[in-house]
Structure formats: C-alpha cells, structure tokens
Amino acid sequence: MTAPASPVRAPDQPASYATPPTSPARGLVATYMGITAIVLALLMVFGLLMRASQAGFITVPPNRFYQLLTAHGIGMVAIAGLGGAAVMWYFLSRYVALSHAILLANLIFFLAGVVLVLGSIFIGGFAAGWTFLFPLPAHSLGVWGTGAAACYLIGVLLVGVGFLLLYLDTGRAILRTYGSLPNALGWPQAFRGSTAPAPPEDAAWNAAVASSSASVRSVLVARNPSPTTAA
C-alpha cells in the first residue's frame, strides 16, 4: 500500500510565488533605488561638510551648519524609508497583488515633499533640526519665517501621506491573499499544527503595520506641531 504524500513542503523546494513584477514596475523600483543612491551620496557630502567644519578644516557659518544638519537628518530618515520600501515592494509583489499606481503615487508624494523640504531649508533658511521639536519651528527669533516653517511641515506631511498609502496598500494586498491577520503572520503553522507552507509575507506585514503607524504620527505632527504659530 502506497503511503499518502506528505503535505509538508520539502526544505529545498522554493515557495510558490505569483508572476514577477512587470517591466514598468521594475522600472519604478529601479527609479526608487536610483534616487536612493543619489540622495545618500548628497547626504554623505552634507555630513562631510559638517565634520570638516567641526574639525576646523573649513568654515561653515552657524546658520548654514544647522541647515545642513536639518537636511542631513530628515533626509537620512526619509531615504532609508524609500529604499527599504522599494526592496520590500519588489519581493512582496511576487506573492501578493500590489498596486503599481500606489507605488507611483508614493514616489510623486515623496519627490514633492523633498522639493518643499529642501526649499524651506536652503531658500527659506529653516534650520530647526530634523526633529523640528517645539519651540523651534514656531519661535525662530527671526532666523526663518512662517513660510519656511510651513513649507517644511507640508513637505514632511506629503512624504508621510505617500508612505501611508503605500503601506496601507501592502496590508490590503496581504489580507486579500490570506484572508486574515493571523493567517498572514503564519499563526496556524506556529500554533495550530498546520502543515501548509508558512506565508513569506509576515515580515512585510509587520513592516506595513509599524510603518503605517509611524506615517500616521508624522502626518499628525506635521499638521499640528504646536498650538502656536511661527514668529
């Protein structure tokens, strides 16, 4: 009598996945990674300028130094999110149906936000640090104006909205594929003895939840950094 085939996947058998990303999607991901590389190089230049100034090799005026500090800090946080989102989207799209339009929308929101943030810093003189903690955005003592502070916060708002849309779409696609949060996290395999292949998207789901909450916080902070207005 022939024994029934085991439903457990062999360790060397690759997980099944959907159709790989199409050429337009791969082009978008490549654009994400290209922008990430360029911005990282620019931010490293900003860091070198600040360190050279601190070491006494060059002289950077105090107001310009804090502008570089602001751009370097907020830029590193944002570009790490952009590059990480591109890598996650590329591999996750092999398993679930992600929206190409949302991927493009996030990039548009990101670039628009970056333009506003850099304009507020190097044209408007905003230099409150990348955390833009109260009271600096609201009380600049004349170093920058209301317009520069508002432009910076709107830029951060746009970046946060773009990432929020992207990770909400990630959660939607995962839930649509697996039906529930426990299934997407592999709880049946971990706690119920299921022999079905564990979903490979659990890390992406965790990233989506964490990043969505972080994006919501950034949007709320950008909308209402303090009860006062800029001076």
Sequence and secondary structure as in RCSB ss.txt:
>XXXX:A:sequence
MTAPASPVRAPDQPASYATPPTSPARGLVATYMGITAIVLALLMVFGLLMRASQAGFITVPPNRFYQLLTAHGIG
MVAIAGLGGAAVMWYFLSRYVALSHAILLANLIFFLAGVVLVLGSIFIGGFAAGWTFLFPLPAHSLGVWGTGAAA
CYLIGVLLVGVGFLLLYLDTGRAILRTYGSLPNALGWPQAFRGSTAPAPPEDAAWNAAVASSSASVRSVLVARNP
SPTTAA
>XXXX:A:secstr
       S  TTS         HHHHHHHHHHHHHHHHHHHHHHHHHHHHHHHHHTSS   HHHHHHHHHHHHHH
HHHHHHHHHHHHHHHHHTTTS   HHHHHHHHHHHHHHHHHHHHHHHTT   S TT  TTTTT  TTSS HHHHH
HHHHHHHHHHHHHHHHHHHHHHHHHHHHSSHHHHTTHHHHHS   S   TTHHHHHHHHHHHHHHHHHHHHHH S
 SS   
